[in-house]
Amino acid sequence: MNLERMRTERVIMRSLCLLAMCAVVALCKPTSEKKDRVHHSKDLDGREHQDDKGYQFDHEAFLGKEGAKTFDQLTPEESKERLGKIVDRIDQDQDGLITAEELTAWIKRAQNRYMDENVNRHWKDYDLNQDDKVSWDEYKNTTYGYYIGGEEFSDVSESEDRASYKKMLRRDERRFKNADKDGDLIATKEEFTAFLHPEEFNYMKSVVVMETIEDIDKDGDGKVDLNEYIGDMYTPEEGEPEPDWVRNEQDQFKKFRDLDKDGKLDHQEIERWILPGDYDHALSEAKHLIHESDKDEDEKLTKQEILNNWNMFVGSQVTNYGEDLTRKHDEL
């Protein structure tokens, strides 16, 4: 995997992982639980993808996470048949050619659909009084149990780390208050979506950056130094030589991330790193898919070119490597 592709995938995966955070709603877990946080995804370790040819990343970008799971249960024949129908929908002007713009629009719809469906699916879990709003108390009580005197949780056992839960509660409360535009501690659906998916809302950028710093900053100085930056992506195995990509990332940190050359990334520098305003994740993925499938090099894709490289766009039982094949088939 070349460095530019790997770097691009990590940037896109940060957004995908943020989208995945709403999945914790189904289990009523805190949104800030470490395994679901913004910058600790599998893709950040810089290794090659472990599934067939590393295409799972592309599947989730092209289909959304739920759509990718659905295709993983199909036979190759079923998968290609459905992909052909999707191609017809992507081709908005029906000229038989898929442009980067059409493919970008499809990818954005797929990601937004995943977000909207999850918010809608679990809205009722939090809207306890069915007033079509979610108050902070409703979210807090559903997620953490009734909070007693600001100190203890009634549903947290003695064996669990209460300090960790209290930390997550504080972070969720801060994020909820930032998402709550009118400050009434009652979220509309749009505000609740901003709470669950802050990366999709400009006014929530500061929260995303703060949470990232808190998770990566090990010495508590409010900044991220080179060791912390690399350490969040890579933990060396004993006796393992340092991969080339690690040295390249060290150079990236020094030359392009650390703009004031003080050896640390501050709030502004981290925002430029994780939320670059001029970077279109969906367009980048669309160009990658076209580059890998465009055999006649006209920078557009025919349906046949896509179907010839079908396993890059969608999965099937063949590329799923033994995951549960008995889950119900849901139409995309």
Order of alpha helices (4+ residues) and beta strands (2+ residues): alpha-alpha-alpha-alpha-alpha-beta-alpha-beta-beta-alpha-beta-alpha-alpha-beta-alpha-alpha-beta-alpha-alpha-alpha-alpha
